[in-house]
């Protein structure tokens, strides 16, 4: 699987860990930055990761920052992104099962690194359930299109 990652300075250490483990597991990485713990603003990095997913350059995206909140908000501004803020295993599973989330947002200052990696694994391994959830995703896409015309 090809995975796009974006993080600010607070998410950089977790991003580094994820890249190391994802490469070891055979995944291809598209690193959208940042590349150090030097303070930066997160929006460009998170938008770049989300855009890579929407454009088909990556299968999934991961955005990381201190809380994951702002990172999720930015990713969800990219049309076609369904970013889920998941700081536990249950929301990661439901984000994929019910919402077909294509971007994982995670708070690097909230979740310990080992748990964060477990959350990532659940996010990557859980398929979309389809069925009753498909019309809901269609409704979300319709709202998105309506807002584009806005």
C-alpha positions in Angstrom: 0.0 0.0 0.0 1.2 3.5 -0.7 0.8 5.9 2.2 1.1 9.7 2.3 2.2 11.2 5.6 2.1 14.8 6.7 3.0 16.2 10.1 4.0 19.3 11.9 6.9 19.5 14.4 4.8 17.9 17.2 4.0 15.0 14.9 7.4 14.6 13.4 8.8 12.0 15.9 5.7 9.9 15.4 5.9 10.3 11.6 9.5 9.1 11.7 8.5 6.0 13.7 5.6 5.3 11.3 7.8 5.6 8.3 10.3 3.2 9.7 7.7 0.6 10.6 5.7 1.0 7.5 8.7 0.6 5.2 9.7 -2.5 7.2 6.2 -3.9 6.5 6.6 -3.3 2.8 4.6 -0.2 2.3 5.6 2.6 0.0 5.9 6.0 1.6 5.1 9.5 0.3 6.5 11.8 2.9 4.9 15.3 2.6 6.9 16.8 5.5 7.8 18.3 7.8 11.3 17.0 8.1 12.4 18.1 11.6 11.1 19.3 15.0 11.6 22.9 14.0 8.3 24.7 14.7 6.1 25.0 11.5 2.5 25.5 10.7 0.7 22.2 9.9 -1.8 23.1 7.2 0.5 22.7 4.1 1.8 19.3 5.2 -1.6 17.9 6.0 -3.2 19.3 2.9 -0.4 17.8 0.8 -1.0 14.3 2.3 -4.8 14.5 1.8 -4.3 15.8 -1.8 -2.0 12.8 -2.6 -4.8 10.5 -1.5 -7.6 12.2 -3.4 -5.4 12.4 -6.6 -4.7 8.7 -6.4 -1.0 9.1 -5.7 -1.5 7.3 -2.3 -4.0 4.7 -1.1 -4.3 6.2 2.4 -3.0 9.2 4.3 -1.9 9.9 7.8 -1.7 13.4 9.3 -0.1 14.0 12.7 0.2 16.9 15.1 -0.1 17.6 18.8 -3.8 16.9 19.1 -4.7 15.7 15.6 -7.7 18.1 15.6 -6.3 20.8 13.4 -4.7 18.2 11.1 -8.1 16.5 10.6 -9.8 19.8 9.9 -7.2 20.7 7.3 -7.3 17.3 5.6 -11.1 17.4 5.5 -11.0 20.7 3.6 -9.5 18.8 0.6 -12.5 17.6 -1.4 -12.8 13.9 -1.4 -11.0 13.4 1.9 -12.7 11.6 4.7 -10.3 12.2 7.6 -11.0 10.5 10.9 -9.4 11.7 14.1 -8.6 8.4 15.9 -6.8 8.4 19.2 -8.0 4.9 20.1 -8.5 1.6 18.4 -12.3 1.6 18.3 -12.6 4.9 16.4 -9.9 3.7 14.0 -11.9 0.6 13.3 -15.2 2.4 12.9 -13.7 5.2 10.8 -12.8 2.6 8.2 -15.8 0.2 8.6 -18.5 2.9 8.6 -17.0 6.0 7.0 -14.4 4.6 4.5 -12.0 7.1 6.0 -9.1 7.5 3.7 -7.0 9.7 6.0 -6.1 9.0 9.6 -5.5 12.0 11.9 -3.7 11.3 15.2 -2.5 13.3 18.1 1.1 12.7 18.8 1.0 14.4 22.2 -2.1 12.4 23.2 -1.3 8.8 22.1 1.8 6.9 23.2 3.9 5.7 20.2 3.1 2.0 20.5 -0.6 2.6 20.8 -0.4 5.1 17.9 1.1 2.3 15.7 -1.6 -0.1 16.7 -4.2 2.5 15.8 -2.5 2.9 12.4 -2.4 -0.9 11.9 -6.2 -1.1 12.6 -6.8 1.8 10.2 -4.8 0.1 7.4 -6.2 -3.4 7.9 -9.9 -2.6 8.4 -11.9 -2.7 5.2 -14.9 -0.6 4.4 -18.1 -2.4 5.4 -20.2 -0.9 2.6 -23.9 -1.8 2.7 -26.0 0.7 4.7 -23.0 3.1 4.9 -22.8 3.7 1.1 -25.8 6.0 0.9 -24.4 8.0 3.8 -21.1 8.5 2.0 -23.0 9.5 -1.1 -24.9 12.1 0.9 -21.6 13.4 2.3 -20.2 13.7 -1.3 -23.4 15.5 -2.4 -23.0 18.0 0.4 -19.4 18.5 -0.5 -20.4 19.2 -4.2 -23.1 21.6 -3.1 -20.6 23.5 -1.0 -18.2 23.7 -4.0 -20.9 25.5 -6.0 -21.7 27.7 -3.1 
